Amino acid sequence: MVLDKFIRIVKLGRLIAHTVILVYVLGALFAVVVGASFDVVKFTIGYIILFSGVLAAIYTNNYNDVAIDRYATHTFFSGGSSILIDHPELMKTTRHVATALYSVSILLGFVCMVVFSYPITFFLYVLLGNFLGWCYTSPPVKLVYRGFGEFTTMIGAGFIIPGLAYFLMRGTIDAPFVLFSVPLMLFGFTISLYLELPDKNADSTGQKRTFVVRRGERLGLLLGLISTCLVIFCFVLFALFPILTVALNFWLIALFSMLPVIVGVWSLMKYHADSTKILPIVFRAVTCVFIVYILLDIYFIYVILT
């Protein structure tokens, strides 16, 4: 009985939470490219801080969205979980687990600041990340219910997550990272739009004011495509002008970033041909963005080692 409860709680956390390491690693590697030294201890502690906060946000969202998830299509990427619907007795435990994970993330952030002599801004940075995760669906803020879901995901996935690793390696958030985070935030915005597509009906029933609920699936796909095009535009600017004086071939990075654009065009064509097949469209579109993260991680490692 206890084991079954434990297994369900673990499943509720969803393994997709571990995909954040792709962007987290990217932040650390970019810091090394800029001139920082890689510290495996700081990197590991930082990932525990990050993963605890991300996992806490997932539990919080499942807890707050249980009524909506009853109508959602459950996928690997989106749709919440049916576990709390089938086992409402786990609601209290879920809330306690989320609280514990937020506490671990914040406490480790404070310890990290003290032990490694980081400025108070590091601890505030950790607090901000956890606050955004909690506010996404929690009352009274409920960002996603007020039309700020895409903005929150964009900041979290493109700035907070890679920025934590960068801060740990570099000791600060500076201009090079802020500039580099712009295309990463655009990717985060794209992912947010794509993940809203399968949940449109459920989100509409639950009165979530997502872009797809307000403007429709077609515009969601189109805006996602435009966002990925802007990513390429950013990297081309970095290649043409000495905005970022780092040893990176931004033409090559722009080439990597064409993959989501190509798939984005294909997705729109597929949607126009058959709008009922939204799930495979979303799966391929989101997967392509993660593939770009992997390619960037590999390329950055190559640059560092050579």
Stockholm file with secondary structure:
# STOCKHOLM 1.0

chainA/1-306         MVLDKFIRIVKLGRLIAHTVILVYVLGALFAVVVGASFDVVKFTIGYIILFSGVLAAIYTNNYNDVAIDRYATHTFFSGGSSILIDHPELMKTTRHVATALYSVSILLGFVCMVVFSYPITFFLYVLLGNFLGWCYTSPPVKLVYRGFGEFTTMIGAGFIIPGLAYFLMRGTIDAPFVLFSVPLMLFGFTISLYLELPDKNADSTGQKRTFVVRRGERLGLLLGLISTCLVIFCFVLFALFPILTVALNFWLIALFSMLPVIVGVWSLMKYHADSTKILPIVFRAVTCVFIVYILLDIYFIYVILT
#=GR chainA/1-306 SS CHHHHHHHHHHHHCGGGGGHHHHHHHHHHHHHHHTCCCCHHHHHHHHHHHHHHHHHHHHHHHHHTHHHHTTSCCCSSSSCCSHHHHCGGGHHHHHHHHHHHHHHHHHHHHHHHHHTTCCHHHHHHHHHHHHHHHHTTCTTTCGGGGTCHHHHHHHIIIIIHHHHHHHHHHSSCCHHHHHHHHHHHHHHHHHHHHHHSTTHHHHHHTTCCCHHHHHCHHHHHHHHHHHHHHHHHHHHHHHHSTTSCSSCCHHHHHHHTHHHHHHHHHHHHHHHHCTTCHHHHHHHHHHHHHHHHHHHHHHHHHHHHC
#=GC SS_cons         CHHHHHHHHHHHHCGGGGGHHHHHHHHHHHHHHHTCCCCHHHHHHHHHHHHHHHHHHHHHHHHHTHHHHTTSCCCSSSSCCSHHHHCGGGHHHHHHHHHHHHHHHHHHHHHHHHHTTCCHHHHHHHHHHHHHHHHTTCTTTCGGGGTCHHHHHHHIIIIIHHHHHHHHHHSSCCHHHHHHHHHHHHHHHHHHHHHHSTTHHHHHHTTCCCHHHHHCHHHHHHHHHHHHHHHHHHHHHHHHSTTSCSSCCHHHHHHHTHHHHHHHHHHHHHHHHCTTCHHHHHHHHHHHHHHHHHHHHHHHHHHHHC
//
